[in-house]
Amino acid sequence: MDGLEFLKHLRALPNGGAPKVIFCTTETDLAHIMQAIEAGANEYVMKPFDEAILKGKMSQIGLL
C-alpha cells in the first residue's frame, strides 16, 4: 500500500477526516500533487525540504 492508498483508506474511515495530513514525497509532477490533494491531503511537501518549509505548512493547517 502506498501513501495515496493509505490516505484514501484513512479518509474513508469514520472520523477519518479529522487527522491533518501533510503528504511528503519526492514526486514533483502536478498530477501527483493533485492526486494527493484529491485523496485528502491537507498540504503537500516535496523532498528535500527544510525545517522552515515544513513548519510553514504545519502552521497553515493549524498544527503549530
PDBQT receptor file of N, H, CA, C and O in Angstrom, charges set to zero:
ATOM      1  N   MET A   1       0.853  -1.164   0.000  1.00  0.00    +0.000 N 
ATOM      2  CA  MET A   1       0.000   0.000   0.000  1.00  0.00    +0.000 C 
ATOM      3  C   MET A   1       0.906   1.237   0.000  1.00  0.00    +0.000 C 
ATOM      4  O   MET A   1       1.809   1.353   0.829  1.00  0.00    +0.000 OA
ATOM      5  N   ASP A   2       0.661   2.141  -0.920  1.00  0.00    +0.000 N 
ATOM      6  H   ASP A   2      -0.072   2.047  -1.594  1.00  0.00    +0.000 HD
ATOM      7  CA  ASP A   2       1.453   3.364  -0.958  1.00  0.00    +0.000 C 
ATOM      8  C   ASP A   2       0.749   4.474  -0.179  1.00  0.00    +0.000 C 
ATOM      9  O   ASP A   2      -0.331   4.264   0.374  1.00  0.00    +0.000 OA
ATOM     10  N   GLY A   3       1.350   5.623  -0.141  1.00  0.00    +0.000 N 
ATOM     11  H   GLY A   3       2.227   5.793  -0.590  1.00  0.00    +0.000 HD
ATOM     12  CA  GLY A   3       0.809   6.736   0.634  1.00  0.00    +0.000 C 
ATOM     13  C   GLY A   3      -0.554   7.199   0.164  1.00  0.00    +0.000 C 
ATOM     14  O   GLY A   3      -1.411   7.533   0.983  1.00  0.00    +0.000 OA
ATOM     15  N   LEU A   4      -0.768   7.225  -1.145  1.00  0.00    +0.000 N 
ATOM     16  H   LEU A   4      -0.072   6.954  -1.810  1.00  0.00    +0.000 HD
ATOM     17  CA  LEU A   4      -2.078   7.638  -1.669  1.00  0.00    +0.000 C 
ATOM     18  C   LEU A   4      -3.165   6.655  -1.254  1.00  0.00    +0.000 C 
ATOM     19  O   LEU A   4      -4.251   7.064  -0.842  1.00  0.00    +0.000 OA
ATOM     20  N   GLU A   5      -2.879   5.371  -1.360  1.00  0.00    +0.000 N 
ATOM     21  H   GLU A   5      -1.997   5.038  -1.694  1.00  0.00    +0.000 HD
ATOM     22  CA  GLU A   5      -3.858   4.361  -0.951  1.00  0.00    +0.000 C 
ATOM     23  C   GLU A   5      -4.164   4.481   0.540  1.00  0.00    +0.000 C 
ATOM     24  O   GLU A   5      -5.324   4.427   0.948  1.00  0.00    +0.000 OA
ATOM     25  N   PHE A   6      -3.118   4.643   1.350  1.00  0.00    +0.000 N 
ATOM     26  H   PHE A   6      -2.175   4.687   1.018  1.00  0.00    +0.000 HD
ATOM     27  CA  PHE A   6      -3.319   4.795   2.788  1.00  0.00    +0.000 C 
ATOM     28  C   PHE A   6      -4.206   5.993   3.091  1.00  0.00    +0.000 C 
ATOM     29  O   PHE A   6      -5.132   5.901   3.897  1.00  0.00    +0.000 OA
ATOM     30  N   LEU A   7      -3.924   7.104   2.449  1.00  0.00    +0.000 N 
ATOM     31  H   LEU A   7      -3.172   7.179   1.794  1.00  0.00    +0.000 HD
ATOM     32  CA  LEU A   7      -4.689   8.321   2.696  1.00  0.00    +0.000 C 
ATOM     33  C   LEU A   7      -6.156   8.142   2.310  1.00  0.00    +0.000 C 
ATOM     34  O   LEU A   7      -7.047   8.599   3.026  1.00  0.00    +0.000 OA
ATOM     35  N   LYS A   8      -6.407   7.486   1.193  1.00  0.00    +0.000 N 
ATOM     36  H   LYS A   8      -5.684   7.115   0.611  1.00  0.00    +0.000 HD
ATOM     37  CA  LYS A   8      -7.793   7.225   0.781  1.00  0.00    +0.000 C 
ATOM     38  C   LYS A   8      -8.510   6.350   1.806  1.00  0.00    +0.000 C 
ATOM     39  O   LYS A   8      -9.670   6.603   2.133  1.00  0.00    +0.000 OA
ATOM     40  N   HIS A   9      -7.831   5.328   2.310  1.00  0.00    +0.000 N 
ATOM     41  H   HIS A   9      -6.889   5.123   2.044  1.00  0.00    +0.000 HD
ATOM     42  CA  HIS A   9      -8.435   4.455   3.323  1.00  0.00    +0.000 C 
ATOM     43  C   HIS A   9      -8.669   5.223   4.617  1.00  0.00    +0.000 C 
ATOM     44  O   HIS A   9      -9.711   5.064   5.254  1.00  0.00    +0.000 OA
ATOM     45  N   LEU A  10      -7.722   6.041   5.004  1.00  0.00    +0.000 N 
ATOM     46  H   LEU A  10      -6.875   6.170   4.487  1.00  0.00    +0.000 HD
ATOM     47  CA  LEU A  10      -7.867   6.852   6.219  1.00  0.00    +0.000 C 
ATOM     48  C   LEU A  10      -9.078   7.764   6.115  1.00  0.00    +0.000 C 
ATOM     49  O   LEU A  10      -9.892   7.825   7.036  1.00  0.00    +0.000 OA
ATOM     50  N   ARG A  11      -9.198   8.467   5.010  1.00  0.00    +0.000 N 
ATOM     51  H   ARG A  11      -8.537   8.418   4.262  1.00  0.00    +0.000 HD
ATOM     52  CA  ARG A  11     -10.304   9.417   4.836  1.00  0.00    +0.000 C 
ATOM     53  C   ARG A  11     -11.655   8.717   4.746  1.00  0.00    +0.000 C 
ATOM     54  O   ARG A  11     -12.683   9.340   5.011  1.00  0.00    +0.000 OA
ATOM     55  N   ALA A  12     -11.679   7.451   4.380  1.00  0.00    +0.000 N 
ATOM     56  H   ALA A  12     -10.843   6.945   4.165  1.00  0.00    +0.000 HD
ATOM     57  CA  ALA A  12     -12.933   6.699   4.285  1.00  0.00    +0.000 C 
ATOM     58  C   ALA A  12     -13.431   6.206   5.642  1.00  0.00    +0.000 C 
ATOM     59  O   ALA A  12     -14.590   5.813   5.771  1.00  0.00    +0.000 OA
ATOM     60  N   LEU A  13     -12.566   6.224   6.652  1.00  0.00    +0.000 N 
ATOM     61  H   LEU A  13     -11.624   6.543   6.548  1.00  0.00    +0.000 HD
ATOM     62  CA  LEU A  13     -12.956   5.762   7.981  1.00  0.00    +0.000 C 
ATOM     63  C   LEU A  13     -13.878   6.770   8.667  1.00  0.00    +0.000 C 
ATOM     64  O   LEU A  13     -13.837   7.961   8.359  1.00  0.00    +0.000 OA
ATOM     65  N   PRO A  14     -14.716   6.292   9.603  1.00  0.00    +0.000 N 
ATOM     66  CA  PRO A  14     -15.487   7.241  10.400  1.00  0.00    +0.000 C 
ATOM     67  C   PRO A  14     -14.516   8.188  11.117  1.00  0.00    +0.000 C 
ATOM     68  O   PRO A  14     -13.563   7.742  11.756  1.00  0.00    +0.000 OA
ATOM     69  N   ASN A  15     -14.758   9.457  11.007  1.00  0.00    +0.000 N 
ATOM     70  H   ASN A  15     -15.531   9.819  10.487  1.00  0.00    +0.000 HD
ATOM     71  CA  ASN A  15     -13.890  10.500  11.573  1.00  0.00    +0.000 C 
ATOM     72  C   ASN A  15     -12.506  10.494  10.922  1.00  0.00    +0.000 C 
ATOM     73  O   ASN A  15     -11.555  11.024  11.497  1.00  0.00    +0.000 OA
ATOM     74  N   GLY A  16     -12.383   9.911   9.751  1.00  0.00    +0.000 N 
ATOM     75  H   GLY A  16     -13.155   9.481   9.285  1.00  0.00    +0.000 HD
ATOM     76  CA  GLY A  16     -11.115   9.854   9.039  1.00  0.00    +0.000 C 
ATOM     77  C   GLY A  16     -10.684  11.195   8.475  1.00  0.00    +0.000 C 
ATOM     78  O   GLY A  16      -9.545  11.353   8.035  1.00  0.00    +0.000 OA
ATOM     79  N   GLY A  17     -11.592  12.160   8.486  1.00  0.00    +0.000 N 
ATOM     80  H   GLY A  17     -12.517  12.032   8.844  1.00  0.00    +0.000 HD
ATOM     81  CA  GLY A  17     -11.241  13.487   8.010  1.00  0.00    +0.000 C 
ATOM     82  C   GLY A  17     -10.581  14.338   9.067  1.00  0.00    +0.000 C 
ATOM     83  O   GLY A  17     -10.070  15.419   8.774  1.00  0.00    +0.000 OA
ATOM     84  N   ALA A  18     -10.588  13.851  10.312  1.00  0.00    +0.000 N 
ATOM     85  H   ALA A  18     -11.003  12.973  10.551  1.00  0.00    +0.000 HD
ATOM     86  CA  ALA A  18     -10.066  14.653  11.422  1.00  0.00    +0.000 C 
ATOM     87  C   ALA A  18      -8.540  14.795  11.417  1.00  0.00    +0.000 C 
ATOM     88  O   ALA A  18      -8.049  15.903  11.636  1.00  0.00    +0.000 OA
ATOM     89  N   PRO A  19      -7.775  13.741  11.180  1.00  0.00    +0.000 N 
ATOM     90  CA  PRO A  19      -6.320  13.920  11.230  1.00  0.00    +0.000 C 
ATOM     91  C   PRO A  19      -5.823  14.847  10.122  1.00  0.00    +0.000 C 
ATOM     92  O   PRO A  19      -6.262  14.751   8.976  1.00  0.00    +0.000 OA
ATOM     93  N   LYS A  20      -4.917  15.731  10.474  1.00  0.00    +0.000 N 
ATOM     94  H   LYS A  20      -4.561  15.809  11.405  1.00  0.00    +0.000 HD
ATOM     95  CA  LYS A  20      -4.266  16.589   9.483  1.00  0.00    +0.000 C 
ATOM     96  C   LYS A  20      -3.154  15.780   8.829  1.00  0.00    +0.000 C 
ATOM     97  O   LYS A  20      -2.381  15.111   9.516  1.00  0.00    +0.000 OA
ATOM     98  N   VAL A  21      -3.073  15.839   7.506  1.00  0.00    +0.000 N 
ATOM     99  H   VAL A  21      -3.700  16.383   6.948  1.00  0.00    +0.000 HD
ATOM    100  CA  VAL A  21      -2.089  15.055   6.776  1.00  0.00    +0.000 C 
ATOM    101  C   VAL A  21      -1.269  15.965   5.868  1.00  0.00    +0.000 C 
ATOM    102  O   VAL A  21      -1.812  16.695   5.040  1.00  0.00    +0.000 OA
ATOM    103  N   ILE A  22       0.037  15.906   6.038  1.00  0.00    +0.000 N 
ATOM    104  H   ILE A  22       0.478  15.313   6.711  1.00  0.00    +0.000 HD
ATOM    105  CA  ILE A  22       0.957  16.569   5.124  1.00  0.00    +0.000 C 
ATOM    106  C   ILE A  22       1.627  15.468   4.323  1.00  0.00    +0.000 C 
ATOM    107  O   ILE A  22       2.356  14.640   4.868  1.00  0.00    +0.000 OA
ATOM    108  N   PHE A  23       1.374  15.469   3.040  1.00  0.00    +0.000 N 
ATOM    109  H   PHE A  23       0.782  16.142   2.598  1.00  0.00    +0.000 HD
ATOM    110  CA  PHE A  23       1.929  14.456   2.146  1.00  0.00    +0.000 C 
ATOM    111  C   PHE A  23       3.350  14.860   1.820  1.00  0.00    +0.000 C 
ATOM    112  O   PHE A  23       3.578  15.949   1.293  1.00  0.00    +0.000 OA
ATOM    113  N   CYS A  24       4.308  14.002   2.124  1.00  0.00    +0.000 N 
ATOM    114  H   CYS A  24       4.123  13.118   2.553  1.00  0.00    +0.000 HD
ATOM    115  CA  CYS A  24       5.727  14.300   1.934  1.00  0.00    +0.000 C 
ATOM    116  C   CYS A  24       6.318  13.258   0.992  1.00  0.00    +0.000 C 
ATOM    117  O   CYS A  24       6.340  12.068   1.306  1.00  0.00    +0.000 OA
ATOM    118  N   THR A  25       6.796  13.713  -0.164  1.00  0.00    +0.000 N 
ATOM    119  H   THR A  25       6.778  14.680  -0.419  1.00  0.00    +0.000 HD
ATOM    120  CA  THR A  25       7.247  12.783  -1.188  1.00  0.00    +0.000 C 
ATOM    121  C   THR A  25       8.296  13.406  -2.099  1.00  0.00    +0.000 C 
ATOM    122  O   THR A  25       8.510  14.618  -2.091  1.00  0.00    +0.000 OA
ATOM    123  N   THR A  26       8.935  12.564  -2.872  1.00  0.00    +0.000 N 
ATOM    124  H   THR A  26       8.762  11.580  -2.878  1.00  0.00    +0.000 HD
ATOM    125  CA  THR A  26       9.888  13.056  -3.867  1.00  0.00    +0.000 C 
ATOM    126  C   THR A  26       9.197  13.396  -5.183  1.00  0.00    +0.000 C 
ATOM    127  O   THR A  26       9.806  13.985  -6.075  1.00  0.00    +0.000 OA
ATOM    128  N   GLU A  27       7.936  13.026  -5.300  1.00  0.00    +0.000 N 
ATOM    129  H   GLU A  27       7.441  12.547  -4.575  1.00  0.00    +0.000 HD
ATOM    130  CA  GLU A  27       7.178  13.294  -6.529  1.00  0.00    +0.000 C 
ATOM    131  C   GLU A  27       6.932  14.796  -6.677  1.00  0.00    +0.000 C 
ATOM    132  O   GLU A  27       6.468  15.447  -5.741  1.00  0.00    +0.000 OA
ATOM    133  N   THR A  28       7.241  15.337  -7.842  1.00  0.00    +0.000 N 
ATOM    134  H   THR A  28       7.618  14.808  -8.603  1.00  0.00    +0.000 HD
ATOM    135  CA  THR A  28       7.105  16.779  -8.052  1.00  0.00    +0.000 C 
ATOM    136  C   THR A  28       6.147  17.140  -9.178  1.00  0.00    +0.000 C 
ATOM    137  O   THR A  28       5.889  18.321  -9.407  1.00  0.00    +0.000 OA
ATOM    138  N   ASP A  29       5.615  16.148  -9.885  1.00  0.00    +0.000 N 
ATOM    139  H   ASP A  29       5.824  15.188  -9.699  1.00  0.00    +0.000 HD
ATOM    140  CA  ASP A  29       4.734  16.477 -11.007  1.00  0.00    +0.000 C 
ATOM    141  C   ASP A  29       3.343  16.864 -10.514  1.00  0.00    +0.000 C 
ATOM    142  O   ASP A  29       2.856  16.349  -9.507  1.00  0.00    +0.000 OA
ATOM    143  N   LEU A  30       2.719  17.779 -11.241  1.00  0.00    +0.000 N 
ATOM    144  H   LEU A  30       3.114  18.198 -12.059  1.00  0.00    +0.000 HD
ATOM    145  CA  LEU A  30       1.429  18.331 -10.856  1.00  0.00    +0.000 C 
ATOM    146  C   LEU A  30       0.359  17.254 -10.706  1.00  0.00    +0.000 C 
ATOM    147  O   LEU A  30      -0.486  17.348  -9.816  1.00  0.00    +0.000 OA
ATOM    148  N   ALA A  31       0.381  16.234 -11.561  1.00  0.00    +0.000 N 
ATOM    149  H   ALA A  31       1.067  16.157 -12.285  1.00  0.00    +0.000 HD
ATOM    150  CA  ALA A  31      -0.619  15.163 -11.486  1.00  0.00    +0.000 C 
ATOM    151  C   ALA A  31      -0.556  14.450 -10.140  1.00  0.00    +0.000 C 
ATOM    152  O   ALA A  31      -1.595  14.148  -9.553  1.00  0.00    +0.000 OA
ATOM    153  N   HIS A  32       0.638  14.181  -9.649  1.00  0.00    +0.000 N 
ATOM    154  H   HIS A  32       1.482  14.426 -10.126  1.00  0.00    +0.000 HD
ATOM    155  CA  HIS A  32       0.788  13.501  -8.357  1.00  0.00    +0.000 C 
ATOM    156  C   HIS A  32       0.333  14.403  -7.217  1.00  0.00    +0.000 C 
ATOM    157  O   HIS A  32      -0.321  13.944  -6.280  1.00  0.00    +0.000 OA
ATOM    158  N   ILE A  33       0.673  15.667  -7.294  1.00  0.00    +0.000 N 
ATOM    159  H   ILE A  33       1.204  16.040  -8.055  1.00  0.00    +0.000 HD
ATOM    160  CA  ILE A  33       0.235  16.624  -6.267  1.00  0.00    +0.000 C 
ATOM    161  C   ILE A  33      -1.290  16.666  -6.223  1.00  0.00    +0.000 C 
ATOM    162  O   ILE A  33      -1.881  16.639  -5.143  1.00  0.00    +0.000 OA
ATOM    163  N   MET A  34      -1.924  16.730  -7.380  1.00  0.00    +0.000 N 
ATOM    164  H   MET A  34      -1.445  16.751  -8.257  1.00  0.00    +0.000 HD
ATOM    165  CA  MET A  34      -3.388  16.773  -7.437  1.00  0.00    +0.000 C 
ATOM    166  C   MET A  34      -4.001  15.480  -6.897  1.00  0.00    +0.000 C 
ATOM    167  O   MET A  34      -5.038  15.520  -6.234  1.00  0.00    +0.000 OA
ATOM    168  N   GLN A  35      -3.379  14.348  -7.168  1.00  0.00    +0.000 N 
ATOM    169  H   GLN A  35      -2.537  14.315  -7.707  1.00  0.00    +0.000 HD
ATOM    170  CA  GLN A  35      -3.888  13.081  -6.629  1.00  0.00    +0.000 C 
ATOM    171  C   GLN A  35      -3.864  13.103  -5.110  1.00  0.00    +0.000 C 
ATOM    172  O   GLN A  35      -4.816  12.657  -4.468  1.00  0.00    +0.000 OA
ATOM    173  N   ALA A  36      -2.800  13.611  -4.534  1.00  0.00    +0.000 N 
ATOM    174  H   ALA A  36      -2.027  13.973  -5.055  1.00  0.00    +0.000 HD
ATOM    175  CA  ALA A  36      -2.682  13.665  -3.076  1.00  0.00    +0.000 C 
ATOM    176  C   ALA A  36      -3.727  14.599  -2.479  1.00  0.00    +0.000 C 
ATOM    177  O   ALA A  36      -4.357  14.262  -1.476  1.00  0.00    +0.000 OA
ATOM    178  N   ILE A  37      -3.914  15.747  -3.073  1.00  0.00    +0.000 N 
ATOM    179  H   ILE A  37      -3.403  16.021  -3.887  1.00  0.00    +0.000 HD
ATOM    180  CA  ILE A  37      -4.915  16.705  -2.577  1.00  0.00    +0.000 C 
ATOM    181  C   ILE A  37      -6.313  16.120  -2.720  1.00  0.00    +0.000 C 
ATOM    182  O   ILE A  37      -7.124  16.218  -1.800  1.00  0.00    +0.000 OA
ATOM    183  N   GLU A  38      -6.598  15.518  -3.858  1.00  0.00    +0.000 N 
ATOM    184  H   GLU A  38      -5.939  15.439  -4.606  1.00  0.00    +0.000 HD
ATOM    185  CA  GLU A  38      -7.911  14.898  -4.075  1.00  0.00    +0.000 C 
ATOM    186  C   GLU A  38      -8.150  13.724  -3.131  1.00  0.00    +0.000 C 
ATOM    187  O   GLU A  38      -9.293  13.445  -2.771  1.00  0.00    +0.000 OA
ATOM    188  N   ALA A  39      -7.090  13.035  -2.729  1.00  0.00    +0.000 N 
ATOM    189  H   ALA A  39      -6.161  13.261  -3.021  1.00  0.00    +0.000 HD
ATOM    190  CA  ALA A  39      -7.216  11.910  -1.798  1.00  0.00    +0.000 C 
ATOM    191  C   ALA A  39      -7.443  12.395  -0.368  1.00  0.00    +0.000 C 
ATOM    192  O   ALA A  39      -7.827  11.613   0.501  1.00  0.00    +0.000 OA
ATOM    193  N   GLY A  40      -7.205  13.692  -0.122  1.00  0.00    +0.000 N 
ATOM    194  H   GLY A  40      -6.893  14.327  -0.828  1.00  0.00    +0.000 HD
ATOM    195  CA  GLY A  40      -7.479  14.233   1.196  1.00  0.00    +0.000 C 
ATOM    196  C   GLY A  40      -6.306  14.839   1.927  1.00  0.00    +0.000 C 
ATOM    197  O   GLY A  40      -6.427  15.168   3.107  1.00  0.00    +0.000 OA
ATOM    198  N   ALA A  41      -5.176  14.997   1.267  1.00  0.00    +0.000 N 
ATOM    199  H   ALA A  41      -5.077  14.730   0.308  1.00  0.00    +0.000 HD
ATOM    200  CA  ALA A  41      -4.030  15.633   1.930  1.00  0.00    +0.000 C 
ATOM    201  C   ALA A  41      -4.358  17.092   2.229  1.00  0.00    +0.000 C 
ATOM    202  O   ALA A  41      -4.949  17.787   1.402  1.00  0.00    +0.000 OA
ATOM    203  N   ASN A  42      -3.973  17.545   3.406  1.00  0.00    +0.000 N 
ATOM    204  H   ASN A  42      -3.494  16.981   4.078  1.00  0.00    +0.000 HD
ATOM    205  CA  ASN A  42      -4.175  18.948   3.763  1.00  0.00    +0.000 C 
ATOM    206  C   ASN A  42      -3.084  19.835   3.184  1.00  0.00    +0.000 C 
ATOM    207  O   ASN A  42      -3.319  21.006   2.887  1.00  0.00    +0.000 OA
ATOM    208  N   GLU A  43      -1.899  19.276   3.026  1.00  0.00    +0.000 N 
ATOM    209  H   GLU A  43      -1.709  18.325   3.267  1.00  0.00    +0.000 HD
ATOM    210  CA  GLU A  43      -0.763  20.002   2.463  1.00  0.00    +0.000 C 
ATOM    211  C   GLU A  43       0.140  19.008   1.757  1.00  0.00    +0.000 C 
ATOM    212  O   GLU A  43      -0.011  17.796   1.904  1.00  0.00    +0.000 OA
ATOM    213  N   TYR A  44       1.081  19.538   0.990  1.00  0.00    +0.000 N 
ATOM    214  H   TYR A  44       1.204  20.523   0.871  1.00  0.00    +0.000 HD
ATOM    215  CA  TYR A  44       1.983  18.721   0.192  1.00  0.00    +0.000 C 
ATOM    216  C   TYR A  44       3.374  19.322   0.299  1.00  0.00    +0.000 C 
ATOM    217  O   TYR A  44       3.556  20.518   0.072  1.00  0.00    +0.000 OA
ATOM    218  N   VAL A  45       4.354  18.501   0.643  1.00  0.00    +0.000 N 
ATOM    219  H   VAL A  45       4.207  17.530   0.827  1.00  0.00    +0.000 HD
ATOM    220  CA  VAL A  45       5.737  18.959   0.759  1.00  0.00    +0.000 C 
ATOM    221  C   VAL A  45       6.604  18.044  -0.097  1.00  0.00    +0.000 C 
ATOM    222  O   VAL A  45       6.498  16.820  -0.025  1.00  0.00    +0.000 OA
ATOM    223  N   MET A  46       7.456  18.652  -0.902  1.00  0.00    +0.000 N 
ATOM    224  H   MET A  46       7.542  19.647  -0.961  1.00  0.00    +0.000 HD
ATOM    225  CA  MET A  46       8.350  17.881  -1.759  1.00  0.00    +0.000 C 
ATOM    226  C   MET A  46       9.720  17.758  -1.110  1.00  0.00    +0.000 C 
ATOM    227  O   MET A  46      10.255  18.726  -0.567  1.00  0.00    +0.000 OA
ATOM    228  N   LYS A  47      10.283  16.551  -1.173  1.00  0.00    +0.000 N 
ATOM    229  H   LYS A  47       9.849  15.765  -1.614  1.00  0.00    +0.000 HD
ATOM    230  CA  LYS A  47      11.626  16.306  -0.657  1.00  0.00    +0.000 C 
ATOM    231  C   LYS A  47      12.648  16.722  -1.698  1.00  0.00    +0.000 C 
ATOM    232  O   LYS A  47      12.363  16.596  -2.889  1.00  0.00    +0.000 OA
ATOM    233  N   PRO A  48      13.781  17.193  -1.335  1.00  0.00    +0.000 N 
ATOM    234  CA  PRO A  48      14.152  17.529   0.038  1.00  0.00    +0.000 C 
ATOM    235  C   PRO A  48      13.508  18.847   0.452  1.00  0.00    +0.000 C 
ATOM    236  O   PRO A  48      13.281  19.728  -0.378  1.00  0.00    +0.000 OA
ATOM    237  N   PHE A  49      13.224  18.968   1.720  1.00  0.00    +0.000 N 
ATOM    238  H   PHE A  49      13.409  18.253   2.394  1.00  0.00    +0.000 HD
ATOM    239  CA  PHE A  49      12.620  20.190   2.245  1.00  0.00    +0.000 C 
ATOM    240  C   PHE A  49      13.413  20.619   3.458  1.00  0.00    +0.000 C 
ATOM    241  O   PHE A  49      14.155  19.829   4.043  1.00  0.00    +0.000 OA
ATOM    242  N   ASP A  50      13.253  21.871   3.828  1.00  0.00    +0.000 N 
ATOM    243  H   ASP A  50      12.651  22.512   3.353  1.00  0.00    +0.000 HD
ATOM    244  CA  ASP A  50      13.942  22.316   5.036  1.00  0.00    +0.000 C 
ATOM    245  C   ASP A  50      12.924  22.555   6.147  1.00  0.00    +0.000 C 
ATOM    246  O   ASP A  50      11.715  22.553   5.911  1.00  0.00    +0.000 OA
ATOM    247  N   GLU A  51      13.416  22.756   7.324  1.00  0.00    +0.000 N 
ATOM    248  H   GLU A  51      14.397  22.758   7.516  1.00  0.00    +0.000 HD
ATOM    249  CA  GLU A  51      12.578  22.890   8.511  1.00  0.00    +0.000 C 
ATOM    250  C   GLU A  51      11.598  24.059   8.393  1.00  0.00    +0.000 C 
ATOM    251  O   GLU A  51      10.453  23.949   8.831  1.00  0.00    +0.000 OA
ATOM    252  N   ALA A  52      12.027  25.156   7.816  1.00  0.00    +0.000 N 
ATOM    253  H   ALA A  52      12.958  25.246   7.461  1.00  0.00    +0.000 HD
ATOM    254  CA  ALA A  52      11.164  26.335   7.693  1.00  0.00    +0.000 C 
ATOM    255  C   ALA A  52       9.954  26.048   6.800  1.00  0.00    +0.000 C 
ATOM    256  O   ALA A  52       8.843  26.489   7.093  1.00  0.00    +0.000 OA
ATOM    257  N   ILE A  53      10.174  25.316   5.722  1.00  0.00    +0.000 N 
ATOM    258  H   ILE A  53      11.077  24.958   5.484  1.00  0.00    +0.000 HD
ATOM    259  CA  ILE A  53       9.060  24.966   4.833  1.00  0.00    +0.000 C 
ATOM    260  C   ILE A  53       8.065  24.072   5.553  1.00  0.00    +0.000 C 
ATOM    261  O   ILE A  53       6.859  24.311   5.497  1.00  0.00    +0.000 OA
ATOM    262  N   LEU A  54       8.564  23.042   6.232  1.00  0.00    +0.000 N 
ATOM    263  H   LEU A  54       9.544  22.848   6.278  1.00  0.00    +0.000 HD
ATOM    264  CA  LEU A  54       7.677  22.135   6.949  1.00  0.00    +0.000 C 
ATOM    265  C   LEU A  54       6.910  22.872   8.045  1.00  0.00    +0.000 C 
ATOM    266  O   LEU A  54       5.707  22.664   8.199  1.00  0.00    +0.000 OA
ATOM    267  N   LYS A  55       7.578  23.716   8.795  1.00  0.00    +0.000 N 
ATOM    268  H   LYS A  55       8.555  23.885   8.670  1.00  0.00    +0.000 HD
ATOM    269  CA  LYS A  55       6.901  24.479   9.845  1.00  0.00    +0.000 C 
ATOM    270  C   LYS A  55       5.850  25.408   9.250  1.00  0.00    +0.000 C 
ATOM    271  O   LYS A  55       4.773  25.572   9.824  1.00  0.00    +0.000 OA
ATOM    272  N   GLY A  56       6.148  26.012   8.115  1.00  0.00    +0.000 N 
ATOM    273  H   GLY A  56       7.022  25.878   7.649  1.00  0.00    +0.000 HD
ATOM    274  CA  GLY A  56       5.166  26.873   7.441  1.00  0.00    +0.000 C 
ATOM    275  C   GLY A  56       3.925  26.106   7.040  1.00  0.00    +0.000 C 
ATOM    276  O   GLY A  56       2.808  26.581   7.248  1.00  0.00    +0.000 OA
ATOM    277  N   LYS A  57       4.101  24.936   6.470  1.00  0.00    +0.000 N 
ATOM    278  H   LYS A  57       5.008  24.551   6.301  1.00  0.00    +0.000 HD
ATOM    279  CA  LYS A  57       2.965  24.101   6.069  1.00  0.00    +0.000 C 
ATOM    280  C   LYS A  57       2.168  23.660   7.302  1.00  0.00    +0.000 C 
ATOM    281  O   LYS A  57       0.937  23.656   7.282  1.00  0.00    +0.000 OA
ATOM    282  N   MET A  58       2.878  23.289   8.371  1.00  0.00    +0.000 N 
ATOM    283  H   MET A  58       3.878  23.292   8.387  1.00  0.00    +0.000 HD
ATOM    284  CA  MET A  58       2.196  22.874   9.596  1.00  0.00    +0.000 C 
ATOM    285  C   MET A  58       1.389  24.029  10.183  1.00  0.00    +0.000 C 
ATOM    286  O   MET A  58       0.280  23.828  10.677  1.00  0.00    +0.000 OA
ATOM    287  N   SER A  59       1.936  25.211  10.129  1.00  0.00    +0.000 N 
ATOM    288  H   SER A  59       2.838  25.374   9.728  1.00  0.00    +0.000 HD
ATOM    289  CA  SER A  59       1.238  26.398  10.631  1.00  0.00    +0.000 C 
ATOM    290  C   SER A  59      -0.006  26.684   9.808  1.00  0.00    +0.000 C 
ATOM    291  O   SER A  59      -1.045  27.047  10.361  1.00  0.00    +0.000 OA
ATOM    292  N   GLN A  60       0.087  26.524   8.490  1.00  0.00    +0.000 N 
ATOM    293  H   GLN A  60       0.930  26.229   8.041  1.00  0.00    +0.000 HD
ATOM    294  CA  GLN A  60      -1.049  26.795   7.595  1.00  0.00    +0.000 C 
ATOM    295  C   GLN A  60      -2.244  25.904   7.894  1.00  0.00    +0.000 C 
ATOM    296  O   GLN A  60      -3.385  26.317   7.688  1.00  0.00    +0.000 OA
ATOM    297  N   ILE A  61      -2.005  24.699   8.372  1.00  0.00    +0.000 N 
ATOM    298  H   ILE A  61      -1.078  24.363   8.540  1.00  0.00    +0.000 HD
ATOM    299  CA  ILE A  61      -3.128  23.778   8.618  1.00  0.00    +0.000 C 
ATOM    300  C   ILE A  61      -3.442  23.641  10.113  1.00  0.00    +0.000 C 
ATOM    301  O   ILE A  61      -4.205  22.765  10.521  1.00  0.00    +0.000 OA
ATOM    302  N   GLY A  62      -2.846  24.512  10.912  1.00  0.00    +0.000 N 
ATOM    303  H   GLY A  62      -2.226  25.223  10.580  1.00  0.00    +0.000 HD
ATOM    304  CA  GLY A  62      -3.207  24.555  12.323  1.00  0.00    +0.000 C 
ATOM    305  C   GLY A  62      -2.498  23.571  13.221  1.00  0.00    +0.000 C 
ATOM    306  O   GLY A  62      -3.004  23.253  14.297  1.00  0.00    +0.000 OA
ATOM    307  N   LEU A  63      -1.344  23.078  12.815  1.00  0.00    +0.000 N 
ATOM    308  H   LEU A  63      -0.933  23.337  11.941  1.00  0.00    +0.000 HD
ATOM    309  CA  LEU A  63      -0.604  22.137  13.660  1.00  0.00    +0.000 C 
ATOM    310  C   LEU A  63       0.427  22.828  14.541  1.00  0.00    +0.000 C 
ATOM    311  O   LEU A  63       0.996  22.196  15.430  1.00  0.00    +0.000 OA
ATOM    312  N   LEU A  64       0.676  24.104  14.312  1.00  0.00    +0.000 N 
ATOM    313  H   LEU A  64       0.214  24.618  13.589  1.00  0.00    +0.000 HD
ATOM    314  CA  LEU A  64       1.610  24.881  15.156  1.00  0.00    +0.000 C 
ATOM    315  C   LEU A  64       0.914  26.126  15.658  1.00  0.00    +0.000 C 
ATOM    316  O   LEU A  64       1.514  26.919  16.382  1.00  0.00    +0.000 OA
TER     317      LEU A  64
